[in-house]
């Protein structure tokens, strides 16, 4: 089924040296990368150890013995194979841009032999599952040290709207420097700017480590860090107790034992964090990995562990990752023992049992030495006296201040007492009114241009409150007044064409500034109504430069419109993501069109961004 040892890929760029893992969706090989390193002596040819994963859907595929090409048994299987292959390539290209010291680095994604390959850095080390099987259970300090590293890696990918969805001991490798590395993003999901799922490989889970929402194909449709938080808590539970937690969907009938019932040395703080992370209801868990990190407390010092050299073994017993469909469940790897399967396995090295180091905290040192030496403190009585003096002085100051201001307190206003205006104020007010009236009269012959918003506001007021309008100096005839009144009523009801007709008829009888303003208002209100109706066809998601990214209510597709509701990016895209040069809009063929903030097409049909 697998490619033979010594097989070359990418025209001799990579050579396979051994098979290190097999699963339901692929085969993992160890290999070498023939490359050149530039140095002071020029280019030097070198061989870099790498890990290569081949997409091989075991239930639907077979390999041609002569060409090594991957073939599919049926047309139905081919459609499924191609679908998952495209998603695998897409996810791998996303992860090739995700670089973190505690995440395995993806070097390249390519297609060959009618399937897909992912070249990753080779991590010389062993999985936490291998270490757990060797030691039975791990110390709390060791678990906290590795958990902090993986938690920071998870927070990093969550900030990029990616969920791992398969965190467990076999997917955490310990490298030669004793650092934890998160591997196998084969079932991860990526979400767009609106926290909606844009890509995933398939619905999978690992029994005992998967949250209850992962058993529902719609449970992870919207982004939430809670599934990964549950799995991280379950991983800690497993490492500290040596037991796989009860499946989340069975905990109603079979409650989860507290970790301290299986390992009495676990601290109360760590146990509380694990139980909160593994709460059945998402709202009861930590809402971010950072919250969980704070609850666990600071990372302890790493423990000295004896390392083994030259061992390059692979554990044959990996915990299960299972594929769920709507009709049946498919095991992903050849069963070796109960709950023992995995998708793809990295290389692992066994290690010898570490020495049991005794960690003596500062408090214990004080007890051994008879407790800290107490020194007499002469500063304390002086400080207490000074505080009393300040408090007494403050009280006396406010008493004095209150007595001085008591005479200046204004009398309360009697609501029932009528307000009176002095004769001088009345004269000043009359003068102001007369002056304003005179100024209005002098300027009435001038044609002034007021802002459109103010015009709309003034005329809407005139429509809603016709009784408070000032009477024109020259009273129009009866026909003019009735047309004006009728047009205003139609304008208030939204009959813009009818109002315009009445205003035009009134204009033929008498051309006034008021009728011109009403005609302008009518046109403006009609335009605003058209824009409002046009924009009501979309769900506005977020600003994009001077435009708005929207989702068409009828088609569910994404695009962008301007302030008038006119399409600037057509609403034909499946999702929207953040790209370096703007926004990436996903097409029906799973390629991306990149637009800048001016809604100009920058790149077309790219495979990733």
GIJOUR-V271640 format. One record per helix or strand of 2 or more residues. SS is the DSSP state (H for helix, E for strand). FROM is the first residue (numbers start at 1). LEN is the number of residues. If there is no record, write none. Layout:
BEGIN
[[SS;FROM;LEN] [SS;FROM;LEN]]
END
This chain:
BEGIN
[[E;8;2] [E;14;9] [E;26;14] [E;42;14] [E;61;3] [E;70;3] [H;75;21] [E;106;7] [E;115;7] [E;125;3] [H;128;8] [H;140;19] [E;162;2] [H;169;3] [E;172;4] [E;180;3] [E;189;3] [E;196;5] [E;204;2] [H;212;4] [H;226;16] [H;248;3] [H;259;4] [H;268;10] [H;282;3] [H;289;8] [E;322;3] [E;329;3] [H;362;7] [H;379;30] [H;423;21] [H;452;13] [H;466;3] [H;478;16] [H;496;14] [H;513;23] [E;538;7] [E;547;6] [E;558;4] [E;567;7] [E;575;5] [E;582;5] [E;592;4] [E;601;6]]
END
